Amino acid sequence: MNADHETVPMAPGAGTRWRTRFRAWFGGATIQGRLVRNFALAILVPALVTAVVGVGMIRQLVFAQAQTQVNADLEAAKEIYQSTIDRLEDAIRIHATRMVIYGALTRRDTTGLAEEMDRIRRAERLDVLTLTDADGRVFYRSGNPAAPAGGDANDSLVALALTQLEPAAGTEVVDAGVLERESPALARQAAITISPTPRARPTAAREVRSGMMLRAAAPVSTPGGRLLGVLDGGVLITRNYEIVDKIRRTVFKEEEYKGRPVGTATIFQNDVRVSTNVRLADGTRAIGTQASAEVADAVLSRGETWRGRAFVVQDWYLAAYTPIRDVSGATIGMLYVGVLERPFTDSLWRSLLVFLGIAAGGVALVYLVAVRVARRFSEPIHGMTMAAQRIAQGDYSQAVRGGGDDELGYLAHSFNTMTAELQLAHTALRESADELERKVEERTAELKRMQAQMIQSEKMVAIGKLAAGVAHEINNPLTGVLTNSSLMLEDLADDHPWREDIQTIVNETLRCRKIVKGLLDFSRQTKPQRTLLDLNQVVEDTLSLVRNQTVFRNTKIVYELDPHLPTVLADADQMRQVVLNIVLNAAEAMVQGGELRLASASNLAKKAVELRISDTGPGVPDEVRARIFEPFFTTKKTGTGLGLAVAYGIIERHHGEIRIDSARGKGTTFTISVPIGGTADDD
């Protein structure tokens, strides 16, 4: 060992003291250990169950709302996709009426046509613009004017426009050969190498050469109505990110979470991504990756819209996929929108930590209370046990200290009386020993028998009283903590050294009960007991209870209640709780005083009764107002953050509405709307 260092030994008995204390608190046989264990279990089990159930309910609600939002996002994406097709159709229909177009077909001469066709293609940002005659044969290709004319277009969209004499538009898969004739650059743009993707359907193909294209065709006619041909225009979707990026800008506002886009959109040709803003690990777009087999089977094979949790390239998303069909109704691809799942799972973990924190705080508090209460019960009993053992050994001078006017104090007093009487009896026997010498042999056996009988009798009485007292105290341990500590507080003098500790027990127990009660009120959602109710009376009753509290001392209360207000079918107690939570928040916001205004009115348009509660406080910032009805959200240093969440839940269960209007420095107004009418069992 290094000579510069010394080993400092632990103080003798330190480890032993801690082990003894731990065994006393959690030991199997002692009363103190049993009390501590029972208290801890009584709060730990409900707290854990509540945490698990609460997080489960929150998870179900959050993901249900998120999936509903994804469904709405999909509808918005479909509108954007369809509006792109509609704009293309309108543009082609308008340009088909130009004199240069129908004049060239009439004369069968392309003179002057090239410049106009090229101008139209650039103005409308088209990849393909082709003019076909009435026989369905190509008259002019703007993208590749050098290609020979006269070939049969053999195109279903052109044939549809010629047959119906109306514009037609939609999505088509164009063969690589057709793209090559239109423009070699388009053929290169459409060529995509398929990347192996986990969860995708197995495929032997290694490359996609055909391209997905938005196309529109409109008939070209003379002013007199004679059909001359068809003007056909298209935009290649493959590697064209205009639509998917517009969906992300419009629907998802380009929001990001930890550097990753919250919302993404993709256009699939069959099950291959040809236009997407989903990113790979290196930051490039995931072109050429495939959809999962589950999605492909549902959308491409069965023509269904698929909704659910999907693994997209490298992250889990809440996603929705819908089929993309060509003009003949065949499914040729998919339109996808998805929302990153990670923000929701992170929020759930935070909720779980809040629940577990509350549970841990409750367990710690009950543990401290249990230790103090168990020590108060166990120490006198332990003292009496040791004294009884010494009395049994012949030492009758034992006395124990009593603890107040409860059963333990009465038991200690009886025990001390018993030992005093035994000591007096023993002294009397000694003083009379000289007088009873001649009878000592006769009486010795009797005295010993009487003495043993007396000790045994008194011990049995003491043990019986002890058992009765302990049974009474353990009968209701949870509610007994608050009751006994409150009674002890009343019995103690103002300068008693225990008074501060007992007051702490009472305050912390009340606080624990308040927290547990508030949690049970937001999650269990008690069914309203509805009766015909006058909201004006609810307001007056509630304010009469609290207006004399200190927090309302500098607050001016103004009533603007409609005397002809219709009655509503509601739970009176729950409505009082709503009003109470809001007015207390308002009063606490006006620290320097202010005006609290309560107004009621009928809203015949909504068939509802409205109650407005306004204050002149500092107002609520936007970031706080957006979360004000969230459970456990509070800006106060104290409080559970459940008051407004409970009020929101009550109004929602009454099929009503609660709104907040506020601006910094202009006060806050809560508007409560409760529907008129309904039935008592409409829940």
C-alpha angles and dihedrals in degrees: 000000000000110000092219092066132064131198111237109211120224115255109268112265097010094117091041092054092053092047090049092049092049091050090048092052098042102016119134102233107035123092090229092054093049092049093050092048093048093048092048094047092046091060100029098057097048090043093053093044090049091049093051094044093044095051090045091053092046091049092051092047095045095048093044090053091044092052090049088053091049089053089053090047090053091053090050091049091050089052091052092047093047093044088056089054091046092051090050091050092049092049094050092045091053095045091048088067094058116119093228090059100047091035092059091050091047093051093036084226126124094201108134091002097100095061093048094045092049091049091051092048093051094043093051093037092235125170093200130031117168133170116211127188126234091271092059094253121137111257100175137358113204095192093052110019091170092065111103115261126221099061119135109259091207088193124154094208092051090046090051092053091048092048100044096034086222132105115269129195140173146114121303137179107230120205120243091244092056090048090050091053091049095045134331087220090061091051090053091047091052096049109100129175111225112235119213106254128192115245092016125130112266113256136178092210116102099182142032112217102167118082135225111232138183106225139181130185128191129185117249113219138169118253085259092059101255111147112238104167146293133289108215124190133173146176120214109232095193108105089354106122100181096103098043093045090048089053090052093048095045103037104028100027088226090280118174134201118203091339096312126105112257093211130034136181132201139184114210128201099210099320097328122100108239099163122022147137092211106119133218122225090270091054097253122126114271095242112163096023118124137233120247119274091243092057094042093051093050099043105029100032101034100025093233130143107245121211129177147070112332136178105232114193097300109350140052115252137182095237146177127200126191129185123259110212132192124231091277092055097252116140108244102162148340140259114217135190124176141176121216110255096207097082090056095047091047089051090051091051090052090051090050091051090051091051092047091047091054090047092049091048091050092049092048092049094047089046092056092046091045093051092051094045094043090049091051090053099039102045096062091043091049090049091052091048092054092044091051090052091052091046089053086054091055103265104127096173093087122128132171129209114247126220114222131294098312129104093278091054091049091048091050091049091050091048092052091047090052094051092046091052091047091051092050091048091050091050092048090052091053093049091051094046093096092052093048098047094112091052096040095106091049096043101037094080091044094048092049090049092048092045093050090045092050094048091046092047094049091045090052091049091049093046090048092051090045092052091048093049095047092047090052093049096048093045095092106011098169100050089034091066092065096036097049095042090051092049091047090051091054092050096049122091118244092252096043111130091228096054097088093048093048091047088053090052091051094046096046092045091052090047091050091049091049092052093048092046092050092050092050091049095055097043105035093047102203112226110251117252097219128207134158103282139187107217090201089061090048090054094048094046092049095047092047088060098050109024092092093054118113094249090062095047095104095031124106111213117208123188122205098170121163106236091206095053112147118238121253132208104246146128107270096205093048093047090050088052091053093050092044094051092050098045092047090052089048093049092048090050091057097064094161093042132264144158126305111197123192118189132173130192143158120255103202093178091061094032089234144117115238128206119192121197113189133179135185094227127130093282131236122282118236094249091053095042091057091059102030095112094047115115115252092012112128138149093204124101088230132034137071099255091234102108100087092034089057091046090051091051093049094051091045091053087053088056088245135122136242121197136180125212116185144145130188109273094004103084131244134274125197115197117200117194120192120182119243115236128009130136132273093248101039091118 
